[in-house]
Amino acid sequence: MKSEEPVSYNRKAWDNLASKNNEWTVPVSAETIAEARQGDWQIVLTPEKPVPRSWLGSVSGADILCLAGGGGQQAPILSAAGGRVTTLDNSSEQLARDRLVAEREGLEIRTVLGQMDDLSEFADQSFDLVVHPCSNCFAPRIRPVWQEAFRVLRPGGELLSGFANPVRYLFDPFQMQQGHLVVKHQIPYSDLRDLPDEDRQKLIDANEPMEFGHTLTDQIGGQIDAGFVISGLYEDNWQIQEEPLSPYLDSFMATRATRPDSLT
């Protein structure tokens, strides 16, 4: 797989996952939307833990970008709660899930097919809030993601992001599927660069997305270097027995970052 191909490959892989009803591709129910319209709602950036409402406040009337966040989940809830929502995603099938809920529930959601590190579709300072659920593990580079998010946010706007702790990528992924933690890789990690050809072909044959394990210097330091002020952080994990890291540490985290009102 050539270096320019991961985006198009992952697009097809996520289209395939959506066709199989992967849990991040299942649209929310009518009941969830009805509750959101009444002010009773929550979203996630990581596997399990809801985003603190103090991070979100009132979204009514806010211009919101769900960045790499298709799937018929966060965007419809935020729209039902009163936000003016745009979803940008690399998967047309994930965007179709957002449109399905919007049409079913009478919501307005703009959907844009694109890459999370290229927001040239949007003018500077277009949004009040960027919601970026755990997805940048599918992007080869993430510093441009933070830079673009900063550009499209208005002063005082916020970026809420979920991402994987890079420790997840230290281990042989196929051994992890069997419940065994075998240290094998360095960080930063890339399925394209670091997997043996035979193992990479297993992913391709299964239509699984290619993943990238980014350093915390790029995940957190990259936000700071882009100009954000980080004002919140929490950790999360899968609460399932099949997740071998769960007994030892929370291997996902979320950050709240603000674009300052003025730059110094």
Long-range contacts (C-beta under 8 A, 24 or more apart in sequence): 1-192, 1-200, 1-204, 1-210, 3-140, 3-192, 6-138, 6-140, 6-192, 6-210, 7-90, 7-115, 9-204, 9-209, 9-210, 10-90, 10-138, 10-209, 10-210, 11-90, 11-91, 11-92, 12-207, 13-207, 13-208, 13-209, 13-210, 14-90, 14-91, 14-93, 14-94, 14-138, 14-209, 15-91, 15-92, 15-93, 15-94, 16-207, 17-207, 17-209, 18-71, 18-91, 18-93, 18-94, 18-96, 18-97, 19-93, 24-71, 24-73, 25-71, 25-72, 25-93, 25-94, 25-97, 26-71, 26-72, 26-73, 26-97, 27-71, 27-72, 27-73, 27-76, 27-97, 27-100, 27-101, 28-72, 28-73, 28-76, 28-77, 28-101, 30-104, 30-105, 32-77, 33-76, 33-77, 33-80, 33-101, 33-105, 33-107, 34-80, 36-76, 36-77, 36-80, 36-81, 37-80, 37-81, 39-81, 41-77, 41-80, 41-81, 42-77, 43-73, 43-74, 43-77, 43-78, 43-131, 43-133, 44-74, 44-133, 44-162, 45-131, 45-132, 45-133, 45-134, 45-160, 45-161, 45-162, 45-254, 46-133, 46-134, 46-162, 46-236, 46-252, 46-253, 46-254, 47-134, 47-236, 47-237, 47-238, 47-239, 47-252, 48-236, 48-237, 48-238, 48-239, 49-234, 49-236, 49-254, 51-160, 51-254, 52-232, 52-234, 55-158, 55-160, 55-232, 55-256, 56-129, 56-160, 58-82, 59-83, 59-129, 62-128, 62-129, 63-126, 63-127, 63-128, 63-129, 64-127, 64-128, 64-129, 64-130, 64-131, 65-119, 65-122, 65-126, 65-127, 65-129, 65-130, 65-131, 65-152, 66-98, 66-131, 66-132, 66-133, 67-116, 67-119, 67-130, 67-131, 67-132, 67-135, 67-145, 67-149, 68-116, 68-132, 68-133, 68-135, 68-136, 68-138, 68-139, 69-131, 69-132, 69-133, 69-135, 70-94, 70-95, 70-97, 70-98, 70-111, 71-97, 71-98, 72-97, 72-98, 72-100, 72-101, 73-97, 74-131, 74-133, 75-101, 75-109, 76-101, 76-102, 76-105, 76-107, 76-109, 78-131, 79-107, 79-108, 79-109, 80-105, 80-107, 83-129, 84-108, 85-109, 85-110, 86-110, 86-111, 86-112, 86-122, 86-127, 87-111, 87-112, 88-112, 88-113, 88-114, 88-116, 88-119, 88-121, 89-113, 89-114, 90-114, 90-115, 90-116, 90-138, 115-139, 116-145, 116-148, 117-141, 117-142, 117-144, 117-145, 117-148, 118-144, 118-148, 119-148, 119-149, 119-151, 119-152, 122-152, 123-152, 124-151, 124-152, 125-151, 125-152, 125-153, 125-154, 125-155, 125-157, 126-152, 126-154, 127-152, 127-153, 127-154, 127-157, 128-153, 128-154, 128-156, 128-157, 128-158, 129-153, 129-157, 129-158, 129-159, 129-160, 130-157, 130-158, 130-159, 130-160, 131-160, 132-159, 132-160, 132-161, 132-162, 133-162, 134-162, 134-163, 134-164, 134-252, 135-162, 136-161, 136-163, 136-214, 136-219, 137-163, 137-164, 137-211, 137-212, 137-213, 137-214, 138-209, 138-210, 138-211, 138-212, 139-212, 140-190, 140-192, 140-212, 142-214, 142-218, 142-219, 142-222, 143-218, 143-222, 143-225, 143-226, 145-222, 146-222, 146-223, 146-225, 146-226, 146-228, 147-226, 149-226, 150-226, 150-227, 150-228, 150-259, 153-259, 154-259, 155-259, 155-260, 155-261, 155-262, 156-258, 156-259, 156-260, 156-261, 157-258, 157-259, 158-256, 158-257, 158-258, 158-259, 159-223, 159-228, 159-255, 159-256, 159-257, 159-258, 159-259, 160-254, 160-255, 160-256, 160-257, 161-223, 161-254, 161-255, 161-257, 162-236, 162-252, 162-253, 162-254, 163-214, 163-219, 163-252, 163-253, 163-254, 163-255, 164-213, 164-251, 164-252, 165-216, 165-235, 165-249, 165-250, 165-251, 165-252, 165-253, 166-213, 166-214, 166-215, 166-216, 166-219, 167-245, 167-249, 167-251, 168-213, 168-245, 168-251, 169-211, 169-213, 171-245, 173-199, 174-199, 174-202, 176-244, 176-245, 179-242, 179-244, 180-244, 181-244, 181-245, 185-213, 187-213, 187-214, 187-215, 188-212, 188-213, 188-214, 188-215, 188-218, 189-213, 220-255, 223-255, 223-257, 227-259, 227-260, 227-263, 228-257, 228-258, 228-259, 229-257, 229-258, 229-260, 230-255, 230-256, 230-257, 231-256, 231-257, 231-258, 232-256
